[in-house]
């Protein structure tokens, strides 16, 4: 009897469960895929020990579970609300609440198990695709074949059955809390108190002020930290307190904003009588105020979770793009080798059938330079004057190398002009030289024409020094603390040629060379009034460099570490957006059931169905739009902080990833509005 009733209810209610099925099955599919890849021996064997793919994927799986539990709870609350009258009829026909509870428990468990089986089915099918995406994003160079993980199936099944049992128990227990009379009544759907109290107005304004203050401090985080550290003597705590303050302001402000701030905004808009009495705006405004107040906690939580997720995706994507550019910056050519091993490298390239597109010899002198800067407000530790070792390269040598690599970056310098290439992107970035540069052993003052945030040669083989390009006249008479030669080679297709890189590794093992520089007066002075010379003590400094550098292994290592983070962030973000969109959808459709009588009266009064449809889409647009606008604003200022404290400039990949997530969210809005309209306008 009970089993027949469960099957019959699932059949009759199937159209209402489609979104639940789809969201649950998709979540199970992603969860299984993450767990399966964390047990994939081929991937784990290929991974670098520093990039713990299994740990990252499992942490992401836990986050997904949290989202799904919240979604399942919300969805089941919606299903019970939608079927209140059905529950009352069961009660009138003689079924006890215990029997009704068992019915809903079995029905919910059956629905969940069907979703679990569907999700596992598609998870097994698409696990190869997920694995291929992971392997590609991490550049692992391993074949991700079809792989069924029994361990992942067991864990996924066990975890989701536990969640289903808990949610089913909660749904069944809800039946006991309903009174028979209340089941036949629709919940109140209007905002009975149309007037805002003074307390509500103050609280609404406070929400806007808290968010505005948090955003202002985030936008000027460096000055905020500087004042706490220098003016208020917070010490080390001054680097952490601002982030805590901003977090409290933004999170607290978000909840207050949705509880009172948005209601205040809607109320103020209703005071514009010309707009308020136009069409169905009066109905839409009253309903919107009620929905915002009733669902304020849910919407605020969604805004915070989505904002955090979008910021994580945007930040990780930006870090990835920046990191890749930094890898290319520190390894501008396929290979760099010291001159003694140049012939061996060329022979190895030819042995692997590699085609050399450019081969340039770089003749460096090591010298020391003193530069004075305008202090950058975004650099707390930057000194006014810096003394640093640099590689010095002649202008003719630099331009000859650019032509070898068919680059347009040739330079033209006057005798006393120099250009600084800052491949470390640390000390000199975004700084402006305000006085002529001085170099050891030269009487002439040198004008720094420009500072580039790029490198010339490979950091591993040039001691990691910054490079100064000078005129040939200056180069020829410059005393030196040391001199050496390296060759840079560009080889066609070397970044993906595993055979080439393997043969070179076998033929020319990497060796570390050391250079000892005996020098006086090495150091940095922080005051304009101090002289350049420090105490006259001789320092013996040792620097090291490799005999060989290969760009592809560095790219592969970086992608293995950061590609995993983007992969986990994007797919976790997709699950969050699906869960968030589904939660708002369930909430709105649950309200639609209660608002059917109101819209029925409107139709009897002569309101056209098109006007009701327009009102529904407008109301849902606001409910969906506001959490996403707040989330995007949170993400924007979170990444403003990231941009301020790091040299990240390129957000193209972040925009693409976030744009894809917003498309998913827009689809939920369209589907919700369409179903909502059919419920109240049928």
VOGU-3710 file (C-alpha; in Angstrom, 3 decimals, decimal comma):
1> xxxxxxxxxx> 0,000/0,000/0,000  2,679/2,513/1,078  5,025/1,579/-1,762  2,243/1,941/-4,342  1,358/5,363/-2,965  5,006/6,441/-3,080  5,364/5,374/-6,729  2,081/7,038/-7,668  3,105/10,306/-5,985  6,464/10,320/-7,745
11> xxxxxxxxxx> 4,721/9,849/-11,095  2,119/12,574/-10,506  4,647/15,034/-9,014  7,426/14,277/-11,497  7,265/17,635/-13,305  7,778/19,394/-9,966  10,860/17,296/-9,236  12,734/17,869/-12,502  14,909/20,694/-11,146  15,570/18,708/-7,957
21> xxxxxxxxxx> 16,573/15,659/-9,991  18,828/17,668/-12,297  20,572/19,627/-9,524  21,066/16,569/-7,324  22,285/14,373/-10,178  24,729/17,050/-11,358  26,100/17,470/-7,832  26,516/13,712/-7,396  28,267/13,556/-10,779  30,790/16,268/-9,823
31> xxxxxxxxxx> 31,314/14,812/-6,337  31,968/11,325/-7,716  34,315/12,698/-10,399  36,354/14,584/-7,796  36,568/11,527/-5,550  37,407/9,221/-8,474  40,268/11,459/-9,616  41,623/11,626/-6,063  42,025/7,814/-6,308  43,351/7,765/-9,897
41> xxxxxxxxxx> 46,802/6,189/-9,602  48,006/7,497/-12,996  47,278/11,114/-12,055  48,655/10,803/-8,511  51,845/9,148/-9,782  52,458/11,988/-12,223  51,799/14,720/-9,684  54,511/16,784/-8,077  54,718/16,124/-4,334  53,980/19,786/-3,586
51> xxxxxxxxxx> 50,706/19,770/-5,512  48,435/17,513/-3,471  45,709/16,785/-5,993  43,938/14,286/-3,751  43,758/16,735/-0,826  42,497/19,630/-2,966  39,845/17,491/-4,663  38,619/16,065/-1,362  38,393/19,483/0,275  36,407/20,660/-2,749
61> xxxxxxxxxx> 34,154/17,628/-2,348  33,420/18,568/1,274  32,485/22,109/0,199  30,179/20,641/-2,450  28,512/18,463/0,208  27,763/21,502/2,355  26,121/23,269/-0,593  24,092/20,175/-1,456  22,853/19,653/2,095  21,543/23,236/2,212
71> xxxxxxxxxx> 19,937/22,768/-1,202  18,290/19,463/-0,261  16,869/20,950/2,941  15,456/23,962/1,079  14,048/21,833/-1,734  12,237/19,476/0,630  10,760/22,385/2,568  9,409/23,661/-0,764  7,928/20,276/-1,675  6,101/19,998/1,650
81> xxxxxxxxxx> 4,748/23,547/1,356  3,517/22,830/-2,141  1,659/19,722/-0,943  0,131/21,011/2,291  -3,435/20,446/1,127  -2,523/16,947/0,010  -1,231/16,239/3,515  -4,490/17,590/4,976  -6,544/15,342/2,723  -4,540/12,307/3,833
91> xxxxxxxxxx> -5,287/13,319/7,407  -9,019/13,726/6,719  -9,142/10,329/5,009  -7,965/8,712/8,231  -4,202/8,495/7,822  -2,326/9,183/11,010  0,516/11,701/11,055  2,945/8,846/11,609  1,782/7,170/8,401  1,945/10,443/6,482
101> xxxxxxxxxx> 5,437/11,019/7,854  6,519/7,554/6,725  5,023/8,239/3,295  7,017/11,446/2,855  10,144/9,858/4,333  9,961/6,971/1,838  9,073/9,277/-1,037  11,977/11,654/-0,326  14,392/8,768/0,130  13,252/7,209/-3,167
111> xxxxxxxxxx> 13,686/10,518/-5,005  17,153/10,940/-3,545  18,230/7,426/-4,412  17,044/7,867/-8,008  19,062/11,111/-8,213  22,041/9,304/-6,684  21,900/6,493/-9,243  21,507/8,932/-12,144  24,392/11,049/-10,841  26,659/8,042/-10,402
121> xxxxxxxxxx> 25,762/6,815/-13,875  26,702/10,114/-15,512  29,660/10,506/-13,149  31,142/7,228/-14,368  30,457/8,179/-17,995  31,862/11,724/-17,742  34,687/10,955/-15,309  37,011/10,532/-18,296  36,018/14,018/-19,514  36,602/15,483/-16,043
131> xxxxxxxxxx> 39,931/13,686/-15,894  40,948/14,986/-19,326  40,089/18,548/-18,279  42,159/18,130/-15,096  45,104/16,595/-16,971  44,968/19,392/-19,566  44,668/22,187/-16,990  47,612/20,759/-15,032  49,635/19,795/-18,127  50,417/16,416/-16,569
141> xxxxxxxxxx> 51,251/14,674/-19,804  49,436/11,485/-18,801  46,678/9,639/-20,619  43,479/9,818/-18,568  41,701/6,658/-19,680  38,257/5,400/-18,734  38,395/4,754/-15,017  35,738/3,382/-12,638  36,624/3,818/-8,979  34,703/1,421/-6,755
151> xxxxxxxxxx> 36,101/3,255/-3,741  34,694/6,563/-5,025  31,317/4,924/-5,727  31,192/3,539/-2,186  32,108/6,879/-0,580  29,692/8,849/-2,783  26,843/6,417/-2,103  27,475/6,318/1,645  27,742/10,099/2,025  24,655/10,890/-0,036
161> xxxxxxxxxx> 22,562/8,145/1,616  23,419/9,678/5,009  22,434/13,138/3,728  19,213/11,748/2,252  18,368/9,999/5,521  18,893/13,192/7,540  16,870/15,347/5,134  14,108/12,705/4,906  13,892/12,561/8,696  13,596/16,331/8,823
171> xxxxxxxxxx> 10,856/16,310/6,170  8,913/13,589/7,975  9,193/15,403/11,304  7,799/18,554/9,696  4,470/16,755/9,213  4,029/16,534/12,981  4,360/20,296/13,370  1,425/21,105/11,055  -2,074/21,560/12,427  -4,917/20,361/10,214
181> xxxxxxxxxx> -6,551/23,800/10,040  -3,310/25,518/9,029  -2,811/23,100/6,131  -5,896/24,450/4,360  -4,834/28,083/4,816  -2,508/29,898/2,516  0,316/31,702/4,239  0,072/35,459/4,438  1,814/36,862/1,384  1,561/40,569/1,821
191> xxxxxxxxxx> 3,597/42,934/3,901  1,064/43,866/6,537  3,097/46,722/7,920  3,436/49,043/4,959  5,071/51,761/7,071  8,733/51,617/7,973  9,557/52,173/11,626  12,345/54,518/12,681  14,377/51,534/13,880  14,020/49,776/10,515
201> xxxxxxxxxx> 15,078/52,923/8,656  18,162/53,367/10,870  19,058/49,691/10,469  18,630/49,914/6,678  20,915/52,943/6,465  23,419/51,184/8,726  23,569/48,245/6,295  24,478/50,521/3,377  27,027/52,409/5,516  28,726/49,205/6,703
211> xxxxxxxxxx> 29,079/47,876/3,163  30,288/51,237/1,871  32,870/51,475/4,666  34,085/47,935/4,018  34,447/48,622/0,292  36,233/51,934/0,945  38,772/50,307/3,267  39,298/47,419/0,840  39,924/49,847/-2,013  42,577/51,674/0,063
221> xxxxxxxxxx> 43,924/48,712/2,021  47,589/49,737/1,869  46,984/53,176/3,386  44,795/51,553/6,027  47,563/49,108/6,957  50,182/51,887/6,884  48,221/54,030/9,330  47,685/51,146/11,739  51,354/50,141/11,600  53,019/53,564/11,600
231> xxxxxxxxxx> 50,516/56,009/13,134  48,749/53,777/15,659  51,692/51,433/16,356  49,802/48,172/15,873  53,002/46,404/14,874  52,587/43,043/13,115  48,893/42,981/14,066  48,407/45,960/11,791  48,760/43,659/8,787  45,875/41,410/9,900
241> xxxxxxxxxx> 43,419/43,691/11,740  42,307/45,522/8,543  41,224/42,269/6,912  39,203/41,276/9,984  37,532/44,705/10,098  36,695/44,574/6,392  35,317/41,031/6,745  33,068/42,019/9,671  31,810/45,136/7,883  31,047/43,305/4,622
251> xxxxxxxxxx> 29,471/40,165/6,105  27,499/42,022/8,782  26,523/44,730/6,320  25,268/42,124/3,846  22,861/40,546/6,339  21,595/43,942/7,535  21,273/45,102/3,930  19,008/42,195/3,001  17,052/42,364/6,273  16,340/46,097/6,277
261> xxxxxxxxxx> 18,361/47,993/3,666  16,678/46,563/0,572  13,251/46,751/2,197  13,988/50,424/2,886  15,005/50,899/-0,745  11,777/49,295/-2,027  9,725/51,346/0,449  11,371/54,581/-0,685  10,645/53,668/-4,314  6,958/53,230/-3,361
271> xxxxxxxxxx> 6,871/56,875/-2,241  7,216/57,891/-5,895  3,456/57,850/-6,452  3,578/58,191/-10,223  5,602/55,002/-10,521  3,974/53,171/-7,594  0,432/53,353/-9,032  1,501/52,496/-12,569  0,328/49,078/-13,784  0,892/46,326/-11,222
281> xxxxxxxxxx> 3,832/48,065/-9,528  1,834/48,379/-6,299  1,276/44,603/-6,195  4,873/43,861/-7,199  6,317/46,255/-4,611  4,244/44,859/-1,726  5,054/41,271/-2,653  8,735/42,096/-3,130  9,037/43,685/0,311  7,509/40,610/1,886
291> xxxxxxxxxx> 9,778/38,201/-0,031  12,925/40,178/0,799  12,142/40,318/4,493  11,046/36,685/4,739  14,026/35,307/2,768  16,623/37,883/3,867  18,896/35,389/5,653  18,878/32,938/2,728  19,535/35,636/0,126  22,315/37,227/2,208
301> xxxxxxxxxx> 23,998/33,841/2,707  23,780/33,140/-1,023  25,277/36,561/-1,792  28,212/35,943/0,572  28,850/32,381/-0,671  28,611/33,414/-4,334  30,818/36,446/-3,723  33,441/34,304/-2,025  33,300/31,719/-4,811  33,489/34,274/-7,616
311> xxxxxxxxxx> 36,370/36,050/-5,864  38,185/32,717/-5,469  37,670/31,842/-9,132  38,641/35,312/-10,347  41,616/35,441/-8,006  42,920/31,983/-8,875  42,450/32,663/-12,605  44,272/35,987/-12,293  47,079/34,377/-10,287  47,335/31,666/-12,950
321> xxxxxxxxxx> 47,613/34,193/-15,792  50,097/36,279/-13,819  52,115/33,193/-12,862  52,315/31,995/-16,452  53,470/35,422/-17,608  56,030/35,423/-14,787  57,296/31,979/-15,850  57,664/33,239/-19,417  59,235/36,428/-18,114  61,864/34,508/-16,157
331> xxxxxxxxxx> 62,345/32,086/-19,065  61,998/34,253/-22,200  63,541/31,635/-24,498  63,270/27,858/-24,800  66,744/27,216/-23,388  69,582/29,146/-21,808  73,037/27,656/-21,334  76,491/28,846/-20,324  78,906/29,211/-23,220  81,034/26,205/-22,189
341> xxxxxxxxxx> 78,056/23,852/-22,732  76,564/25,588/-25,748  77,891/23,084/-28,292  76,612/20,125/-26,210  73,120/21,663/-26,063  73,014/22,312/-29,811  74,050/18,708/-30,467  71,297/17,417/-28,148  68,681/19,571/-29,910  69,753/18,258/-33,294
351> xxxxxxxxxx> 69,675/14,692/-31,966  66,005/15,212/-30,984  65,232/16,674/-34,449  64,654/20,113/-32,954  64,758/23,216/-35,136  66,678/26,182/-33,694  64,937/29,460/-34,596  67,256/31,785/-32,704  70,638/31,542/-30,961  72,136/34,610/-29,279
361> xxxxxxxxxx> 75,234/35,004/-27,112  74,839/37,400/-24,174  78,055/38,928/-22,780  77,404/40,174/-19,258  79,399/42,244/-16,832  78,479/42,284/-13,140  78,382/45,734/-11,575  76,679/47,622/-8,798  74,181/50,447/-9,178  72,649/53,023/-6,863
371> xxxxxxxxxx> 69,132/54,257/-7,649  66,891/56,800/-5,913  63,119/56,498/-6,188  59,918/58,333/-5,497  58,324/56,279/-2,722  55,340/54,272/-3,946  52,368/54,502/-1,553  51,519/50,886/-2,413  54,903/49,568/-1,326  55,376/49,619/2,438
381> xxxxxxxxxx> 58,894/48,194/2,474  60,424/50,032/-0,489  63,480/52,114/0,333  64,117/55,577/-1,065  67,545/54,514/-2,290  68,643/51,040/-3,374  72,124/49,637/-3,952  72,025/46,430/-5,918  74,078/44,152/-8,139  73,034/44,084/-11,776
391> xxxxxxxxxx> 73,961/42,365/-15,015  75,150/44,918/-17,528  74,615/44,323/-21,254  75,754/46,486/-24,143  73,146/48,070/-26,402  74,532/46,413/-29,541  74,491/42,978/-27,895  70,888/43,501/-26,756  69,634/44,638/-30,170  71,479/41,812/-31,927
401> xxxxxxxxxx> 69,752/39,293/-29,631  66,334/40,861/-30,313  66,898/40,466/-34,042  67,937/36,830/-33,547  64,543/36,143/-31,941  62,698/38,315/-34,471  61,527/40,656/-31,737  60,504/44,273/-32,205  61,960/45,293/-28,865  65,160/46,970/-30,106
411> xxxxxxxxxx> 66,367/50,034/-28,198  67,938/53,389/-29,005  69,964/55,038/-26,230  72,057/58,128/-25,848  75,497/57,728/-24,304  74,386/58,429/-20,717  70,981/56,677/-20,932  70,238/53,219/-19,542  67,243/50,884/-19,458  66,548/48,580/-16,518
421> xxxxxxxxxx> 64,911/45,165/-16,993  63,416/44,006/-13,695  62,564/40,328/-14,178  62,196/39,740/-10,429  59,281/42,226/-10,406  59,950/43,067/-6,785  62,089/46,034/-5,815  61,648/48,408/-8,724  58,133/47,684/-9,875  55,882/50,711/-10,377
431> xxxxxxxxxx> 58,608/53,033/-9,084  59,916/56,142/-10,733  63,606/57,027/-10,654  63,857/60,654/-9,557  67,661/61,114/-9,659  70,446/59,987/-12,007  71,851/56,526/-11,352  75,397/55,979/-10,163  77,537/52,921/-10,983  80,709/51,775/-9,300
441> xxxxxxxxxx> 83,855/52,920/-11,099  82,070/55,478/-13,320  82,175/59,223/-12,897  79,258/59,796/-15,242  75,711/60,015/-13,961  73,319/57,806/-15,893  69,733/58,630/-16,726  67,320/55,691/-16,335  65,195/56,054/-19,440  62,712/53,337/-18,512
451> xxxxxxxxxx> 62,133/50,385/-16,172  60,592/47,295/-17,785  58,798/44,656/-15,718  60,281/41,915/-17,895  63,522/40,023/-18,112  66,079/39,605/-20,860  67,699/36,311/-20,013  66,740/33,371/-17,835  66,927/33,945/-14,086  68,396/30,506/-13,371
461> xxxxxxxxxx> 71,521/31,142/-15,446  72,136/34,873/-14,859  72,343/34,852/-11,037  68,823/36,309/-10,864  70,192/39,840/-11,135  68,268/42,578/-12,857  69,705/43,607/-16,207  70,904/47,069/-17,182  71,289/47,855/-20,880  73,829/50,640/-21,478
471> xxxxxxxxxx> 75,410/52,262/-24,504  78,454/50,553/-25,975  80,689/53,448/-24,840  79,650/53,055/-21,213  79,858/49,256/-21,407  83,424/49,275/-22,756  84,814/51,481/-19,997  82,752/50,030/-17,140  84,876/48,305/-14,470  83,529/44,901/-13,603
481> xxxxxxxxxx> 83,124/42,741/-10,515  82,799/39,733/-12,802  82,011/38,719/-16,381  80,403/35,690/-18,031  78,669/34,580/-21,219  75,465/32,637/-21,799  73,614/31,575/-24,939  69,860/31,784/-25,325  68,152/29,509/-27,821  64,641/29,476/-29,208
491> xxxxxxxxxx> 63,545/26,053/-30,510  60,342/25,487/-32,493  57,703/23,573/-30,526  59,967/23,024/-27,518  57,282/23,831/-24,921  55,370/20,670/-25,764  58,188/18,474/-27,035  58,687/15,876/-24,284  61,240/13,921/-26,328  63,405/17,007/-26,841
501> xxxxxxxxxx> 63,378/17,966/-23,170  64,088/14,379/-22,087  67,113/14,024/-24,404  68,545/17,360/-23,250  68,171/16,348/-19,594  69,973/13,079/-20,281  72,717/14,680/-22,413  73,385/17,785/-20,331  72,760/17,310/-16,594  72,096/20,505/-14,690
511> xxxxxxxxxx> 75,110/21,811/-12,732  75,263/24,763/-10,327  78,031/27,317/-10,812  79,128/29,651/-8,055  80,622/33,131/-8,335  82,333/34,864/-5,416  82,395/38,641/-5,505  84,717/40,527/-3,184  83,189/43,917/-2,738  83,067/46,900/-0,433
521> xxxxxxxxxx> 80,087/49,007/0,527  77,383/46,531/-0,457  74,040/47,377/1,045  71,135/49,776/0,882  70,600/53,149/2,488  67,125/54,386/3,345  67,788/58,085/3,818  68,345/60,735/1,169  70,830/62,484/3,463  73,063/59,445/3,897
531> xxxxxxxxxx> 76,057/59,075/1,622  76,280/56,181/-0,783  79,303/54,680/0,966  78,722/52,558/4,031  81,458/51,373/6,375  84,654/50,512/4,530  84,509/46,757/5,139  85,187/44,192/2,435  82,366/41,674/1,948  82,776/38,302/0,280
541> xxxxxxxxxx> 79,478/37,469/-1,418  78,654/34,195/-3,153  76,029/33,960/-5,887  74,963/30,905/-7,840  73,550/30,097/-11,228  72,833/26,970/-13,234  74,631/25,901/-16,376  71,282/25,148/-18,078  67,727/26,396/-17,966  64,723/24,860/-19,767
551> xxxxxxxxxx> 61,438/26,728/-20,020  59,060/23,785/-20,533  59,714/22,019/-17,179  59,036/25,325/-15,391  55,761/25,782/-17,274  54,768/22,186/-16,550  55,555/22,534/-12,849  53,542/25,755/-12,543  50,531/24,369/-14,400  50,554/21,236/-12,238
561> xxxxxxxxxx> 50,262/23,348/-9,115  47,928/26,162/-10,113  45,883/24,442/-12,819  44,508/22,174/-10,082  43,335/25,172/-8,042  41,501/26,705/-11,002  39,941/23,362/-11,872  38,652/22,839/-8,322  37,517/26,465/-7,954  35,590/26,530/-11,239
571> xxxxxxxxxx> 33,751/23,233/-10,745  33,022/23,997/-7,089  31,742/27,385/-8,235  29,467/25,763/-10,810  27,973/23,477/-8,136  27,505/26,474/-5,821  25,769/28,486/-8,543  23,528/25,528/-9,368  22,705/25,046/-5,668  22,158/28,786/-5,106
581> xxxxxxxxxx> 20,002/29,181/-8,196  17,999/26,112/-7,196  17,500/27,406/-3,642  16,178/30,763/-4,858  14,063/28,920/-7,405  12,520/26,665/-4,749  11,908/29,618/-2,452  10,188/31,628/-5,179  8,085/28,737/-6,448  7,039/27,979/-2,883
591> xxxxxxxxxx> 5,845/31,589/-2,562  4,071/31,266/-5,906  1,829/28,545/-4,475  0,731/30,909/-1,717  0,188/33,824/-4,086  -2,129/31,979/-6,483  -5,293/33,329/-4,768  -4,040/36,917/-5,002  -3,317/36,680/-8,733  -6,642/34,875/-9,278
601> xxxxxxxxxx> -8,424/37,891/-7,797  -6,412/40,200/-10,053  -7,480/38,241/-13,134  -11,123/38,393/-12,025  -10,722/42,157/-11,716  -9,683/42,282/-15,372  -5,896/42,327/-15,178  -4,417/40,845/-18,341  -2,243/37,728/-18,160  0,539/39,603/-19,979
611> xxxxxxxxxx> 0,635/42,240/-17,199  0,793/39,509/-14,541  3,622/37,823/-16,448  5,492/41,138/-16,632  5,028/41,656/-12,880  6,294/38,135/-12,134  9,433/38,569/-14,256  10,121/41,970/-12,684  9,751/40,617/-9,145  11,964/37,586/-9,815
621> xxxxxxxxxx> 14,527/39,737/-11,591  14,998/41,791/-8,431  15,166/38,704/-6,171  17,767/37,032/-8,424  19,619/40,211/-9,350  20,321/41,678/-5,916  22,230/38,684/-4,437  24,330/38,440/-7,590  25,037/42,198/-7,703  26,124/42,110/-4,053
631> xxxxxxxxxx> 28,188/38,956/-4,721  29,923/40,546/-7,718  30,610/43,716/-5,721  32,105/41,652/-2,889  34,238/39,784/-5,424  35,330/43,002/-7,138  36,636/44,615/-3,945  38,163/41,335/-2,731  40,181/41,233/-5,923  40,952/44,935/-5,611
641> xxxxxxxxxx> 42,811/43,976/-2,448  44,581/41,228/-4,383  45,558/43,650/-7,154  46,828/46,174/-4,598  49,122/43,802/-2,739  50,266/41,804/-5,784  51,380/42,818/-9,291  48,444/41,050/-11,003  47,136/42,960/-14,001  45,485/40,473/-16,383
651> xxxxxxxxxx> 41,954/39,329/-15,526  40,921/37,972/-18,946  40,659/34,338/-17,793  38,794/35,448/-14,662  36,209/37,336/-16,750  35,618/34,273/-18,937  35,140/31,947/-15,947  32,823/34,337/-14,095  30,880/35,068/-17,278  30,158/31,353/-17,696
661> xxxxxxxxxx> 28,863/31,170/-14,108  26,590/34,169/-14,657  25,062/32,469/-17,703  24,093/29,543/-15,444  22,548/31,950/-12,946  20,626/33,753/-15,719  19,168/30,430/-16,897  17,832/29,782/-13,408  16,197/33,214/-13,407  14,500/32,555/-16,742
671> xxxxxxxxxx> 13,275/29,075/-15,750  12,054/30,265/-12,339  10,140/33,200/-13,809  8,521/30,992/-16,435  7,403/28,328/-13,926  6,308/30,999/-11,410  4,178/32,612/-14,101  2,547/29,278/-15,015  1,706/28,624/-11,353  -0,001/31,967/-10,666
681> xx> -1,233/32,708/-14,168  -2,616/29,343/-15,320
//
